[in-house]
């Protein structure tokens, strides 16, 4: 059965590199954007240009963040960062190419979405510039998780909500639930990092692991309550399905947290945590 072992090795090889490139995060963002565009009845118009731009933007931000980290003298090297160091020349070329493609795609974007994107891109640029200038031990690192969750949610849901002809109340509510879900995901990663981090500063370190554990439980509770409200009061079957998916994803993160002993080695929690967002594929 050597061929089976070889096949498994090849699959694992490429999946690991896809994760280092944050392609699982990109896929989750694209799927979520499509879902947001289809609300509230599941038949909303999905803009192919907007969807491509969301995927490109998420990929560019994550890669740029890693490349900037590698230029900081006090950053802690990881396999992901080492991969970016070895492939920096190619990654920069890819970023430039994707930047040009993004400029072309802007011609298919409504003006209000375009200006929203310009404002959000400016905010992301300021964040990356500030993150590059501060050290890993700077107290401002505590703002990373909530700020990234807000920007991530706004970038995915903003264009979809802005193009809705009639905004149903379910859309902003589900946007808020996905925002809490994104924060739960980032805070969970921060909690895992705090269990083995020798140096640095983060929200989990500032609050303490026990406090963060309690906050994660509260986030799970808030998401369940919000999702139940949608399920009870909405008249759209698609929104019921979306609310159920949100609860399932939040519950999976809770299970991941309770399985810390098994998923902490080799940062197994990262691909599992990012992959949770692909549960939304059920809604496509």
Residue pairs with C-beta under 8 A, 6 or more apart in sequence:
15 271
17 83
18 24
19 80
19 270
19 271
19 274
20 79
20 80
20 83
20 84
21 59
21 62
21 63
21 83
22 58
22 59
22 62
22 63
22 274
23 59
24 271
24 274
24 275
24 277
24 278
25 58
25 62
25 274
25 277
26 55
26 58
26 59
26 62
27 55
27 277
27 278
28 274
28 275
28 277
28 278
28 280
29 54
29 55
29 58
29 152
29 155
29 156
29 277
30 51
30 54
30 55
30 58
31 277
31 278
31 280
31 281
31 283
31 284
32 156
32 157
32 178
32 277
32 280
33 50
33 51
33 54
33 156
33 157
33 159
33 160
34 46
34 51
34 284
35 242
35 280
35 283
35 284
36 156
36 157
36 160
36 161
36 171
36 174
36 175
36 178
37 44
37 45
37 46
37 47
37 50
37 51
37 160
37 163
38 44
38 46
38 238
38 283
39 160
39 164
39 168
39 170
39 171
39 174
39 236
39 238
39 239
39 242
40 168
40 170
40 171
40 234
40 236
40 238
40 239
41 236
41 237
41 238
42 236
42 237
42 238
42 241
42 283
44 160
44 164
45 163
47 108
47 109
47 159
47 163
48 108
49 105
49 108
49 109
50 109
50 113
50 159
50 160
50 163
52 101
52 105
53 102
53 105
53 106
53 109
53 117
53 159
54 155
54 156
54 159
56 98
56 101
56 102
56 105
57 102
57 121
57 155
58 152
58 155
59 98
60 95
60 98
60 99
61 124
61 128
63 84
63 91
63 94
63 95
64 95
64 128
65 128
65 131
66 80
66 81
66 84
67 84
67 88
67 91
67 92
68 128
68 131
68 132
69 75
69 81
70 81
70 84
70 85
70 88
71 132
72 132
72 135
72 136
74 135
74 136
74 137
75 81
75 136
76 136
76 199
76 200
78 267
84 91
106 114
109 117
109 159
110 162
110 163
112 162
113 158
113 159
113 162
113 163
116 158
116 159
116 162
117 159
120 151
120 154
120 155
120 158
123 151
124 151
127 147
127 151
130 140
131 144
134 140
134 141
136 199
136 200
136 201
137 199
137 200
137 201
138 201
139 201
139 206
141 200
141 201
141 202
141 203
142 201
142 202
142 203
142 206
144 186
144 202
144 203
145 183
145 186
145 187
145 190
145 202
145 203
146 183
146 203
148 182
148 186
149 179
149 182
149 183
149 185
149 186
150 179
152 182
153 175
153 178
153 179
153 182
156 178
157 171
157 175
157 178
160 171
161 167
161 171
161 172
161 175
164 171
168 236
168 239
170 230
170 234
170 236
170 239
173 226
173 229
173 230
174 230
174 239
174 242
174 243
174 246
176 226
177 223
177 226
177 227
177 230
177 243
177 246
178 246
180 219
180 222
180 223
180 226
180 250
181 223
181 246
181 249
181 250
181 253
183 219
184 216
184 219
184 220
184 223
184 250
184 253
185 253
185 273
185 274
185 276
185 277
187 203
187 204
187 212
187 215
187 216
187 219
188 216
188 253
188 256
188 257
188 269
188 273
189 269
189 270
189 273
190 202
190 203
190 204
190 212
191 204
191 209
191 212
191 213
191 216
191 257
192 260
192 263
192 264
192 267
192 269
193 200
193 202
193 204
194 202
194 204
194 205
194 209
194 212
195 209
195 260
195 264
196 264
197 205
203 212
204 212
207 215
213 257
216 253
216 254
216 257
217 254
219 250
220 250
220 251
220 253
220 254
223 246
223 247
223 250
224 247
224 250
226 243
227 243
227 244
227 246
227 247
228 243
230 239
230 240
230 242
230 243
231 240
231 243
231 244
234 240
234 243
238 283
241 282
241 283
242 283
245 279
245 280
245 282
245 283
248 279
249 276
249 277
249 279
249 280
252 276
252 279
253 273
253 276
256 263
256 269
256 272
256 273
256 276
260 269
262 268
263 269
263 272
